[in-house]
Amino acid sequence: MKQAFKITAMAAALGLAATAVTAEPLEIGLMVPSPLADTGWSKTLADGLDAVKEKYGDDVSIEIVENIQEGPDADRIMNKMVADGDKFLVLGSFGYMNSGLKLAQRNSDVTVLHASGFKTAPNLSPFAAQYFEGAYLMGMAAADLTETKKLGVVSAFAIPELISTINGFALGARSVDPEIEVNVIWINSWFDPAKAQDSARALISQGNDILFSNAQDTPSVVTVGEEEGVHVFNLNSTMKDYAPTKYMGVVKTDWAPLFLRSVEQHLNGTFEGTNEWLGMADDTVLVEDWSSDISPEMMARIEETEAAIHSGTFNVYSGPIVNQAGEEVIGEGEVLSDEQVLGMNWHVGGVVSPLPK
């Protein structure tokens, strides 16, 4: 931990000048793919670093670079951040992975946390949330509220993290009502409010009366839910103010514990790159702002399931599980491994939309 050097008692006795030497602050950089707003993924990452600033004060400085699209610009900007003195980077998008890995390999004195990826290095850790745990609970709530038995999802990119989240949502809903189907529109963007709203309205027109905003970094889908009178929930941070009557809840992430631990390890010289795969048991995934429209009986069942997930006595991906084609992927009494979930490229039964090719 960084601290000011203190003059020794012996030096004071010899009458030496009491000059304190303070180490330079640790410069931390956050790069995110969307504008930093009052809600969403980017805001959640910034909130996690706020906890670091609160703990370390002037011993750290934080720079946030927002709305950086994946590609050559991201590569150039992250390298400039390091050239300008950042020694701890949080790269907030899956598409930053390869450039982030190369940067870490070239700069062994820089610590890199990379969101949603899977590649590691001695000084690089990918980090991801087990959103599917919270989405399973939301699926149970959706099954309680739906009248059409059709649930709609507006989703960003078809990466394993978001596929597994949709699958968790479907498994939770179908644990209550096996006739429920889940329909997905992939918009291939983290930040496209107009396309997200159009997709939400299209799902509603097709009879979906519950909406899931899956990694959309704006309240676009949430506001459509409120306007059209269908219940809606989202990931990462609360958007309750945007849907005061139809908000079903939020699958929230709290990155402060990971960021605090990683900064401390960097300062102590003990950081080791590893795959950070965090969920309810780590207090990273939280489910909050439950709608009062959910029946008391279902809320009791949800709370019981949540406690079982948190304690490890229930796993969302415990068998039997079948895929879209009706083929058994894992049998009774078995559980998908972390590696299988982290590499998920298939949908469970009940998700009727095909994955993009």
N, C-alpha and C positions, 0 to 999 in steps of 0.2 A: 504494500500500500504506500502510495506516495505521501511523503510528509517533509516538513521543513527540518533541516539539520539544526540541532540545538548546540549552543556553545557549552563546552564542558565546564564543570566546577573548577578543574585545575587551571584551565585557561583563564577563567574569571579571577582566580587567586593570583595569577601572574599579571593581572591588569591588562590583558589583551582586550581589544575592542570587541564588544558584543555584537558582532555582525552575523545576522542569520542569512543563510543561503537557502533559497527555496527552489526546488526542482520545477522545471517547466510543466505546465498542465498537460495531461493526456488529451490529445486532440482526437475526437470521435466524429466519424462521418456516417450519416444515414442517407442512402439513395433509394428513392421510391418511384414507382412507375406512374403514379397518378398525382394530381394536385393534393396538397395537404389541406384537408377541410376539417369540419367539426365532427365527422363520423368516418367510419370505414377503416380499411386495412392500414393505410398510411398513418392515420391518426393513432391507431393502436400501437404501431411501432414507435412513434414519437412519444407516446405516453410511457412506454417501457423505458425509454431513455430519460424521461423526466425523473424517474425514480433514481437513476444513476446520478443525475445532476443534484437531486435533493440530498443524496448521501455524501457526495464528494465535493460539492460546492465548487470553489474556484480551482480545485485540483483537476477538473476536467473542463474542456470546452466542447460544445456540440455544434456541428454544422449539418444542416439538412438540405439536401438537393432533391427537389421534387419534380414530378412529371417528366421523368427521363425514360423514353421508350427503349425497349430491349434492342440491342444492335450496336453499330459502330459508335454512336454517340455515348451510349452507356460505357463502353470500353474506354473511350477517351476520357470521359469525365471521372470515372473511378480511379484511373491512373493519375490524373491531375490532382485528385484529392490526396492521394498518397504523396505525390511530389510536393504538395503544399504543406505536408506535415502530419496528416492524419495517420495515426498508428493503430486505430481500432475502427473497422468498418462494419456496418450493417447494410447488407445488400438485400433490398426488400422485394425481389421478384425472381421467379423461377428462371426467366430468360437471361438473368445476369450470371448464370452458373459458370459457364466455360471461361468467360472473361475473368470472373472472380477467382477461379482456380489458378489461372495463369498468373494473375496479379499476386496471389498468395505465394506461389512457387518462386516468383522473382523477388519477393520482399519477405524474408523470413522473420523480420522484426515486426511485421504487421499482423494483427489478429483480424480474421474475417469471419463474420457470421453471415450465412447465406440462407435466405428464406426458400423453403419448399424443394430444395434440390436434394441430390443424393451423393455427390462427389465430396470426398474429404481430403484433407492434407494435414500435416502436423500443426499448421496454424490456421486451418479453415474447418469450421463446423457448419454443416447444413442444419437448419432447424425447421420443424413442421409441427403442426398441432393435430391431434387425433380428433378432428372435428366430428368424425362419424359417431363418437360417443354422445355428444350433445345432439347431433342430428337424429339419432335413434329416438331420443326422448321427444324431440319435436315431431317425429313421425307418429308417435303414439298420440300426441295432442292433436295432430292433423286428422288422424282417424276418428277422433272423438268429435271433431267439428265439421268434417266434410259431409255434404249431402249428396254429392255426385259420385263420390268414391274416385275422383280424379284429382291428382295433385300435380301442380306445375312447378318447374324449376327453370329459372333463368341463370345460366352458368357461364363462367368466363371461358377458360381453356380446358380441354379434355386431358388434364394431367392427373396422375394417380391420386394426388391429394384431394382433388375435387370429385373425381369419380368415386372414391371410397366414401366421401361425404354423402353423395347422392345415394349410394348403396345403403349406407347406414340409415338414412332417412326412410328409404323404401322398406328396409327390414323392420324398422320400428313401427311403421304404419301397418304393415301386413302381419305383424305379431298381434295386432288388435283386430284387423279385418283383412283376411287373405284375398278378398276380391278387389282391393284397392290397386290402382295403377298409377304410375308416375311418368309424367311426360316432361322431356327436357328440350330446351332450346339453347344451343351453344352459340354465343355471340363473338367468341374469339377476341375478347378485349377485357382488360381490367377496368377500363374507364371509357364507356360510351353511353352516356345517359339516354340519348335519343333511341338508340338501338335496344337498350335494356327496356325502356318503356314500351316500345313497339312489340317486343317479344312478350312482355307481361300481358299486354292487351290481347295478343294473339292466343296465348294460353287460356285466358279467361273466355275468349270467344269460342274455344274448343270444349268448354265445360269444366275446366279446372277451377275449383272454388277455394283452393289454398295455394299460395305462392311462396316459393323459397328463393330468396336472392342469394345465390351461391357465389360469394367472392366478388360481388359488384361493389366498387369502392365509392358508391354514391347512394343516396336514398331513392333513386329513380323507381325501382320496382316497388319499394315500400309505399311510396306516394300513390302509385297506381292502385295498389291494394286498397288503400284508404278511399280513393276516389270511386272505385268500382264496387266497394262493399264486400271484398273477400279478405280473409285473414292472411297475414303475411309475416314471415320471419326472415332473419338474415344472419350473416356471420360477423364476427370480430368486435363490433362496438354497437351499443344501443342506438336504434333509430326510432325509438318510441314516440318522440315528439312529432315525427312525420306521419304517424298513423295512430292518432290518439284513441280511436275506437276499434281498429282492426288489427292492432299489433299483437301477434301471437307470442313473441318473445325473441331473445337473441342467444345465439351460441357464441359466447364472448371469449376472447383470448386475452390473457394477461402475460405479457412478455417480460415484465419487470424482474421476476426471480431469475430467469435465464440471463438477462443482460447484466444484472448485478453480479451474479456468480462469474460470468465470463470476464467482466472487467476486472474483478478482483484477481482472477487467475492470471490475466495478462499482466497486471501490475506486479504480481508475485513471481512471475516467470514460470508459472505452472500450467499454463493453458495447453491442452492437448486436443487436437481436432477429433471430433466424434460426431456421430449422427444423433442429433437431439430430437427425439420423437416423443412429444410431451402431450399429456392428456389430463383427465380429471384428477388422477392420483397425484399429479405434479402441481395441482392448483393452477394449471395453465388454461384449461378449458372449463368454462363456467356457463351455466344456463340461467338466465335471469329474465325479469320483466314478463313473467307468465301472464297470459290473458285471463281475466276473470270469467270469460265465456267458457273456459274448459271446465267440465263437470268436476265436482269434488271427488267423485269416485275415481275418475281418470287421474286427477292430480295425485291422489294417494298412491295409485299404481305407478305413476311416473316417479314420484319421490322414492318409492321402494326400489325401483329399477336403478335410479341414479345412485342410491347408496350402494347397491350391489356392484355397479360399474366402478365407483370410487374405491371400494374395498378390494376389488379384483375377483370377486366371487361370480361375476357375470362378465362375459366378453361378447361384444356386439357380433363378432365374427365367429361365433361358435356354431357348429353344424347341427342339423343338416342345412346346407345352403345350395341352391341351384342357380344356374345362370339364366340368361334370357331364353336360351334354347331349351330349357328344362333339364339340362344335364347337371348331375350332382357334382359340385366342385369340392365339397368337403362333407364328410359323413357325420352321423350322430356321434357325439362324444369327442369330436375333434375340433380344433381351433385353427383358423388361418394364422400363419406365422407373421411376424412383423414384416419380413421380407416380401411375403405375398401381398400384404396390404400396401406396402410402400411402392410396389411395382404394379398395382392393380390396373388392368386395361380391359376389363369386362364388366358388364352390369349384371346385377342379381335379377332373379325372376321378379316380375312386377314393374320393372322399368321398361317401358315399351319402346322408347326412342332408341335408335341405333347410335352407337358411338361414331363420331366423325372418322373418316378413313384417312 
